[in-house]
Amino acid sequence: MVDFRWSAGLAIAAWLLAGNMAGAMDRPVTVAQAPLSAAEQELSRGVQLIQQGQPDAAIAAFQRATELDPNLAPAHYNLGLALRQQGQLQAAANAFYQATQVDPSFALAYANLGAALLEGNNLSISQQYLERAVQLDPELGLAYYNLGLVHRLQGNAEEAIAALQQAARFSPNAPESYYHLGLVYQQQGRSDTAVANFQRAVEINPGYAEAHYSLGTLQFEQGDLDTALNSFRSSAQANPNYANAYYGAGLVFIEQQRYAEAQRVLQYARDLYTNQGNAAWANNAAQLLQQAQQAQGGQ
């Protein structure tokens, strides 16, 4: 989950980055009224460095802010965001935890702490912090979204649906909630409801490759081959390196007995899977490619 909300000074919610939960939505950076303390100056400088694409320098600035004022919760929080953006999950979780200790009412800190723990596959602890986040802020879509992912990974389908529906309610412009709702409904065999949610996801974000692909798989299963092919094509256009899109197109072409086209996309899928280190699916694509070659030879 990378729905980062940066804060400067004592004013929360300065900037929202594009990420897994939400599309790009810039907000002006806000700072506390002058004169700023030394710690607040470092915090403000760190946010500016993030905006300038200098995460390492920003981390250093946020760390100095926490050293200058250990009770400045936004400094710990932004340090966590920057560390998480760099893939340092344990350090990020520690920083978010410090933010919650300084300010026990800091809902976003609990939400991002839960998200970092989710990424680290610490599901039960993640759930506790995410539930605390929604207790503090019952309209925090980010927390509901991650809570839905936790429930889905735990196999709790109905709880996942409930949480993801809340996420969609409070963050209606975030396509990921609809996408994951679609996945849960698909697993339950509720194809029409899954299709509706995948369609909503791609309406919000036409560049959502995974949602286009998932929509295509259901359309293929329903026998709507041309529509499925269009969805797989949209998936590939959204992300030309998304191997699943080409694999799905290959399935459609074989079903339509368009074997030469099937071979072309399946070769591409096989090579992408191989280059991405996905040996199992590279083997699947190779087997399907062989089927297409044999079918063409038998015509």
C-alpha positions as CSV (number, residue, x, y, z in Angstrom):
1,M,0.0,0.0,0.0
2,V,1.6,3.2,-1.1
3,D,-1.0,5.9,-0.4
4,F,1.6,8.2,1.2
5,R,0.4,11.4,2.9
6,W,3.3,13.7,3.8
7,S,3.0,16.2,6.6
8,A,5.1,19.3,7.2
9,G,5.3,21.2,10.5
10,L,2.3,20.3,12.7
11,A,-0.2,20.5,9.8
12,I,-1.1,17.0,8.6
13,A,-1.8,16.0,4.9
14,A,0.6,18.0,2.9
15,W,0.9,15.8,-0.1
16,L,-0.5,12.6,-1.5
17,L,1.6,10.5,-3.9
18,A,0.2,8.3,-6.6
19,G,0.3,4.7,-5.4
20,N,-1.4,1.4,-5.0
21,M,-4.5,2.9,-3.4
22,A,-5.0,6.2,-5.2
23,G,-4.3,8.1,-8.3
24,A,-2.1,11.2,-8.5
25,M,-3.6,14.0,-6.4
26,D,-1.3,16.8,-5.5
27,R,-2.0,19.1,-2.6
28,P,0.0,22.2,-1.6
29,V,2.6,21.6,1.1
30,T,1.5,23.2,4.4
31,V,3.8,24.2,7.2
32,A,3.3,25.5,10.7
33,Q,3.3,29.3,11.1
34,A,6.7,31.0,11.5
35,P,8.9,30.9,13.4
36,L,9.6,27.2,12.9
37,S,11.6,25.3,15.3
38,A,14.8,23.7,14.1
39,A,13.1,20.3,14.0
40,E,10.2,21.7,12.0
41,Q,12.6,23.3,9.6
42,E,14.2,19.9,9.0
43,L,10.8,18.3,8.6
44,S,9.8,20.9,6.0
45,R,13.1,20.5,4.2
46,G,12.5,16.8,4.1
47,V,9.1,17.1,2.4
48,Q,10.7,19.5,-0.2
49,L,13.4,16.9,-0.9
50,I,10.8,14.2,-1.4
51,Q,9.1,16.5,-3.9
52,Q,12.4,17.0,-5.7
53,G,12.9,13.2,-6.0
54,Q,15.7,13.0,-3.4
55,P,14.5,10.3,-0.9
56,D,17.9,9.6,0.7
57,A,18.4,13.2,1.5
58,A,14.8,13.4,2.8
59,I,15.4,10.5,5.1
60,A,18.4,12.2,6.6
61,A,16.4,15.4,7.1
62,F,13.5,13.5,8.8
63,Q,15.9,11.7,11.0
64,R,17.5,15.0,12.1
65,A,14.0,16.3,12.8
66,T,13.3,13.3,15.1
67,E,16.6,13.8,16.9
68,L,16.0,17.5,17.4
69,D,12.5,16.9,18.7
70,P,11.6,13.3,19.5
71,N,8.0,14.4,20.2
72,L,7.4,15.7,16.7
73,A,5.0,13.0,15.4
74,P,4.9,14.1,11.8
75,A,8.7,13.7,11.6
76,H,8.5,10.1,12.6
77,Y,5.6,9.6,10.3
78,N,7.3,11.1,7.2
79,L,10.5,9.2,8.0
80,G,8.4,6.0,7.9
81,L,6.9,7.0,4.5
82,A,10.3,7.7,3.0
83,L,11.8,4.5,4.4
84,R,8.9,2.5,3.1
85,Q,9.2,4.1,-0.3
86,Q,12.8,2.8,-0.3
87,G,11.7,-0.7,0.6
88,Q,13.0,-0.6,4.1
89,L,9.8,-2.1,5.7
90,Q,11.1,-2.9,9.2
91,A,12.7,0.6,9.6
92,A,9.5,2.2,8.2
93,A,7.3,0.2,10.7
94,N,9.5,1.3,13.5
95,A,9.1,5.0,12.5
96,F,5.4,4.7,12.1
97,Y,5.2,3.0,15.6
98,Q,7.2,5.9,17.1
99,A,4.6,8.3,15.5
100,T,1.8,6.4,17.2
101,Q,3.6,6.5,20.5
102,V,4.1,10.3,20.3
103,D,0.5,10.9,19.1
104,P,-1.8,8.0,19.9
105,S,-4.6,9.7,17.9
106,F,-2.6,9.7,14.6
107,A,-4.8,7.5,12.5
108,L,-2.7,7.7,9.3
109,A,0.3,6.6,11.3
110,Y,-1.6,3.5,12.4
111,A,-2.9,2.9,8.9
112,N,0.6,3.0,7.4
113,L,2.1,0.9,10.2
114,G,-0.5,-1.7,9.4
115,A,0.2,-1.4,5.7
116,A,4.0,-1.9,6.2
117,L,3.3,-4.9,8.4
118,L,1.0,-6.3,5.8
119,E,3.7,-6.0,3.2
120,G,5.9,-7.9,5.6
121,N,3.2,-10.6,5.9
122,N,2.6,-9.9,9.6
123,L,-1.1,-10.2,9.1
124,S,-2.5,-10.5,12.6
125,I,-0.5,-7.6,14.0
126,S,-1.3,-5.6,10.8
127,Q,-4.9,-6.2,11.4
128,Q,-4.7,-4.8,14.9
129,Y,-3.2,-1.5,13.8
130,L,-5.5,-1.1,10.9
131,E,-8.5,-1.7,13.1
132,R,-7.2,1.0,15.4
133,A,-6.8,3.3,12.5
134,V,-10.5,3.0,11.5
135,Q,-11.5,3.4,15.1
136,L,-9.7,6.7,15.2
137,D,-10.9,7.8,11.7
138,P,-14.0,5.8,10.6
139,E,-13.7,7.4,7.1
140,L,-10.1,6.5,6.4
141,G,-10.4,4.6,3.1
142,L,-6.7,3.7,3.1
143,A,-7.1,1.8,6.4
144,Y,-10.2,-0.1,5.2
145,Y,-8.4,-1.0,1.9
146,N,-5.5,-2.6,3.7
147,L,-7.8,-4.3,6.2
148,G,-9.6,-5.8,3.2
149,L,-6.3,-7.1,1.9
150,V,-5.5,-8.7,5.3
151,H,-8.9,-10.4,5.4
152,R,-8.5,-11.6,1.9
153,L,-5.1,-13.1,2.6
154,Q,-6.6,-14.7,5.7
155,G,-9.3,-16.3,3.6
156,N,-12.1,-14.2,5.2
157,A,-14.0,-13.4,2.1
158,E,-17.1,-11.7,3.6
159,E,-14.9,-9.5,6.0
160,A,-12.7,-8.6,3.0
161,I,-15.7,-7.6,1.0
162,A,-17.1,-5.4,3.8
163,A,-13.8,-3.7,4.4
164,L,-13.2,-3.1,0.6
165,Q,-16.7,-1.7,0.2
166,Q,-15.9,0.8,2.9
167,A,-12.7,1.7,1.2
168,A,-14.6,2.3,-2.0
169,R,-17.1,4.3,-0.2
170,F,-14.6,6.7,1.4
171,S,-12.1,6.7,-1.5
172,P,-14.4,6.4,-4.5
173,N,-11.7,7.5,-6.9
174,A,-9.3,4.8,-6.0
175,P,-9.6,1.9,-8.4
176,E,-7.7,-0.7,-6.3
177,S,-10.6,-1.3,-3.9
178,Y,-12.9,-2.2,-6.8
179,Y,-10.1,-4.4,-8.3
180,H,-9.7,-6.4,-5.2
181,L,-13.4,-6.6,-4.6
182,G,-13.6,-8.1,-8.1
183,L,-11.0,-10.7,-7.2
184,V,-12.9,-11.8,-4.1
185,Y,-16.1,-12.0,-6.0
186,Q,-14.4,-14.0,-8.7
187,Q,-13.1,-16.5,-6.1
188,Q,-16.6,-16.9,-4.8
189,G,-17.9,-17.6,-8.4
190,R,-19.9,-14.4,-8.4
191,S,-18.8,-13.6,-12.0
192,D,-21.3,-10.8,-12.8
193,T,-20.5,-8.9,-9.6
194,A,-16.8,-9.4,-10.3
195,V,-17.1,-8.1,-13.8
196,A,-18.9,-5.0,-12.6
197,N,-16.1,-4.2,-10.1
198,F,-13.3,-4.8,-12.6
199,Q,-15.1,-2.5,-15.1
200,R,-15.4,0.2,-12.4
201,A,-11.7,-0.1,-11.7
202,V,-10.7,0.4,-15.4
203,E,-13.2,3.3,-15.7
204,I,-11.4,5.1,-12.9
205,N,-8.0,4.1,-14.2
206,P,-7.9,3.0,-17.9
207,G,-4.2,2.2,-17.4
208,Y,-4.9,-0.5,-14.8
209,A,-3.3,-3.5,-16.6
210,E,-4.2,-6.1,-13.9
211,A,-7.9,-5.1,-13.9
212,H,-8.1,-5.3,-17.7
213,Y,-6.6,-8.7,-17.5
214,S,-8.9,-10.0,-14.8
215,L,-11.9,-8.6,-16.7
216,G,-10.7,-10.5,-19.8
217,T,-10.4,-13.8,-18.0
218,L,-14.0,-13.6,-16.9
219,Q,-15.1,-12.6,-20.4
220,F,-13.2,-15.5,-21.8
221,E,-14.8,-17.9,-19.3
222,Q,-18.2,-16.6,-20.4
223,G,-17.4,-17.3,-24.0
224,D,-17.3,-13.6,-25.0
225,L,-14.1,-14.0,-27.0
226,D,-13.9,-10.7,-28.9
227,T,-14.6,-8.7,-25.8
228,A,-12.0,-10.7,-23.8
229,L,-9.5,-10.1,-26.5
230,N,-10.1,-6.4,-26.3
231,S,-9.6,-6.5,-22.6
232,F,-6.3,-8.4,-22.9
233,R,-5.2,-5.9,-25.6
234,S,-6.0,-3.0,-23.2
235,S,-4.0,-4.7,-20.5
236,A,-1.0,-5.0,-22.8
237,Q,-1.3,-1.4,-23.9
238,A,-1.5,-0.3,-20.3
239,N,1.7,-2.3,-19.5
240,P,3.6,-3.7,-22.4
241,N,5.6,-5.9,-20.0
242,Y,2.6,-7.6,-18.4
243,A,3.0,-11.1,-19.6
244,N,-0.4,-12.3,-18.5
245,A,-2.0,-10.1,-21.1
246,Y,-0.3,-11.8,-24.0
247,Y,-0.9,-15.2,-22.4
248,G,-4.6,-14.4,-22.2
249,A,-4.7,-13.2,-25.8
250,G,-3.1,-16.5,-26.8
251,L,-5.9,-18.4,-25.2
252,V,-8.4,-16.4,-27.2
253,F,-6.6,-16.9,-30.5
254,I,-6.4,-20.6,-30.0
255,E,-10.1,-20.8,-29.2
256,Q,-10.7,-18.8,-32.4
257,Q,-8.4,-21.1,-34.3
258,R,-6.1,-18.1,-35.2
259,Y,-3.0,-20.2,-34.5
260,A,-0.4,-18.0,-36.1
261,E,-1.5,-15.0,-34.0
262,A,-1.6,-17.3,-31.0
263,Q,2.0,-18.3,-31.5
264,R,3.1,-14.7,-31.9
265,V,1.7,-13.5,-28.6
266,L,2.5,-16.8,-26.7
267,Q,6.2,-16.5,-27.7
268,Y,6.2,-13.0,-26.4
269,A,4.5,-14.1,-23.2
270,R,7.0,-17.0,-22.7
271,D,10.0,-14.6,-23.2
272,L,8.6,-12.0,-20.8
273,Y,7.9,-14.7,-18.1
274,T,11.5,-16.0,-18.6
275,N,13.1,-12.6,-18.4
276,Q,11.0,-11.8,-15.3
277,G,12.2,-15.0,-13.6
278,N,8.7,-16.7,-13.6
279,A,9.8,-20.2,-14.7
280,A,6.4,-21.8,-14.0
281,W,4.4,-19.5,-16.2
282,A,7.1,-19.5,-18.8
283,N,6.7,-23.3,-19.0
284,N,2.9,-22.9,-19.2
285,A,3.2,-20.4,-22.1
286,A,5.7,-22.8,-23.8
287,Q,3.2,-25.7,-23.6
288,L,0.4,-23.6,-24.9
289,L,2.6,-22.4,-27.7
290,Q,3.4,-26.0,-28.6
291,Q,-0.4,-26.7,-28.7
292,A,-0.9,-23.8,-31.1
293,Q,2.0,-25.0,-33.3
294,Q,0.6,-28.5,-33.5
295,A,-2.9,-27.3,-34.2
296,Q,-1.7,-25.1,-37.1
297,G,0.3,-28.0,-38.4
298,G,-2.8,-30.2,-38.4
299,Q,-4.9,-27.8,-40.4
